[in-house]
Amino acid sequence: MALISEVAEKIYEIKPEGNGPEVFPLCTVYLVVDDQMALVEVGSSVQIPVILDAVSRLGYDIKELSYIIPTHVHSDHAGGAGHLAQQLPRARVVAHPRAARLLADQSIIDRMLQSRRAVFGDDADERFGGMLAIAEERFVLVEDGADLDLGERQLKAIHTPGHDPNHLCFMDSKTRGLFCGDALGGYFSETKSRMPACVPGSDPEVIIHSIDKAKQFNPAMLFFSHGGTTADAIRIIQLALSDERQCADTALKALKAGEDQEKIARRLAGILAKESDLTPEEIRVFPNFTTMTVEGYRQYFKKKNLL
Ligand SMILES: [Zn+2]
């Protein structure tokens, strides 16, 4: 089941139930209705029936969908894009050119699924669904600054690497809301809890640069893909900037001191708990911490020869 609400004019949030990081790796998706209808994020392919149900409950016909817009290639965002594109032959998939190349290649997708199994266990494919390659001709390729015209509104693509090199955020011209994917991490307003943006393959310095770039657009709202919508946009962006800096500094010091993954995860949970209603223990339950965020920092600092 999903929680469905209109969070801005003709923007519908379709959010997995749960009010904290425990819902990861499911993804919040957004239906944007205009002359052309778009779906920002698809999530894992197990989410597709939920999305189809939500769209029909909102009174729209999914067959009218023009654009499927995963913000980046990670399987919890783009995992269902191939399956949905197969069901909707009229729809186009909007992506950065480099992301499109990855999403069109089944051997790369199989490697992504393999690393998902390494993180979430051997039954990850059953729990979250498979992932299909998308034929090249189905893509609309967009780069930084491109406007996707939906009719009365445009979605401006903003290249925001760091979390993932080919990540795009999209700014809605009508509401000045920013679909931020994972560029700023996640944010659950119910518990005021943030998820950090750093995972294996991320560049923590570029993450900060991209959050700063998003801030320059002065968004009025943020549509998070892990978590939901907040109108407290600038404060949350500032919080993301300070958290990401503190987490990176703390992780580097702790890794240099030879601390184990658990201890470092606890330190990061302490930083993220400060502004949240959750305790560090509640935040740490979230698997991203122990297995992904600390590992992301370790790999990055190692690559930089800082460890
Ligand atoms: Zn991601």
Residues whose N, C-alpha, C, O or C-beta is under 5 A from the ligand:
A	BS01	ZN	H74 D182
